[in-house]
């Protein structure tokens, strides 16, 4: 009979940490679809993470220039830009 070994998970960045990192590098922000495709995660998973990040005040959303899609942005980027202008 074959022996079945259960592998331990390899520690790494969580989806939430990856989303924050992406949003900090994309100063123009990203849509849910862009995040989902980049992270290879479902849209519902990305939305769940974004909801938590918004509740914590780390991310905010605004409509794009066409008013069609929500663009998610990091508050960390916004604060850095605010400090540069002062």
C-alpha positions as CSV (number, residue, x, y, z in Angstrom):
1,X,0.0,0.0,0.0
2,X,1.5,3.4,-0.9
3,X,2.4,5.9,1.8
4,X,0.6,9.2,1.6
5,X,2.5,12.2,2.9
6,X,0.8,15.4,3.7
7,X,2.9,18.4,2.7
8,X,3.1,21.4,4.9
9,X,2.3,24.8,3.4
10,X,5.2,27.0,2.4
11,X,5.0,30.3,4.1
12,X,4.7,33.3,1.8
13,X,2.8,36.5,1.2
14,X,-0.9,36.4,1.7
15,X,-3.3,37.6,-1.0
16,X,-4.0,40.7,1.0
17,X,-0.2,41.5,1.2
18,X,0.1,40.9,-2.5
19,X,-2.8,43.2,-3.3
20,X,-1.3,46.0,-1.1
21,X,2.1,45.6,-2.8
22,X,0.5,45.7,-6.3
23,X,-1.5,48.8,-5.5
24,X,1.6,50.6,-4.1
25,X,3.5,49.9,-7.3
26,X,0.5,50.9,-9.6
27,X,0.1,54.5,-8.7
28,X,-2.8,54.9,-11.1
29,X,-4.7,52.1,-9.3
30,X,-6.1,48.8,-10.6
31,X,-9.5,47.3,-11.2
32,X,-10.7,44.1,-9.6
33,X,-10.3,42.3,-12.9
34,X,-6.7,43.5,-13.2
35,X,-5.9,42.4,-9.7
36,X,-7.6,39.1,-10.2
37,X,-5.8,38.3,-13.4
38,X,-2.4,39.4,-12.1
39,X,-2.7,37.4,-8.9
40,X,-4.4,34.4,-10.5
41,X,-7.2,34.6,-7.9
42,X,-10.9,34.7,-8.3
43,X,-12.7,38.0,-8.5
44,X,-14.7,37.1,-5.4
45,X,-11.5,36.4,-3.4
46,X,-10.0,39.7,-4.5
47,X,-13.2,41.6,-3.6
48,X,-13.2,40.0,-0.2
49,X,-9.6,41.1,0.5
50,X,-10.3,44.6,-0.9
51,X,-13.3,44.9,1.5
52,X,-11.1,44.1,4.4
53,X,-8.4,46.5,3.3
54,X,-11.0,49.3,2.8
55,X,-12.4,48.6,6.3
56,X,-8.8,49.0,7.7
57,X,-8.3,52.2,5.8
58,X,-5.4,51.0,3.7
59,X,-7.2,51.1,0.3
60,X,-9.8,53.3,-1.2
61,X,-11.9,53.2,-4.4
62,X,-12.9,55.8,-7.0
63,X,-14.6,55.7,-10.3
64,X,-12.5,55.8,-13.4
65,X,-12.7,58.8,-15.8
66,X,-15.5,57.1,-17.7
67,X,-17.5,56.5,-14.5
68,X,-17.7,52.8,-15.5
69,X,-15.3,50.9,-13.2
70,X,-14.0,51.2,-9.7
71,X,-10.3,51.8,-9.5
72,X,-8.7,50.7,-6.2
73,X,-5.7,52.7,-4.8
74,X,-3.4,52.4,-1.8
75,X,-3.6,55.2,0.8
76,X,0.2,54.7,1.2
77,X,0.8,56.0,-2.3
78,X,-1.6,58.9,-1.7
79,X,0.3,59.9,1.5
80,X,3.7,59.7,-0.2
81,X,2.5,61.9,-3.0
82,X,1.1,64.4,-0.5
83,X,4.4,64.6,1.4
84,X,6.3,65.3,-1.9
85,X,4.1,68.3,-2.7
86,X,4.7,69.9,0.7
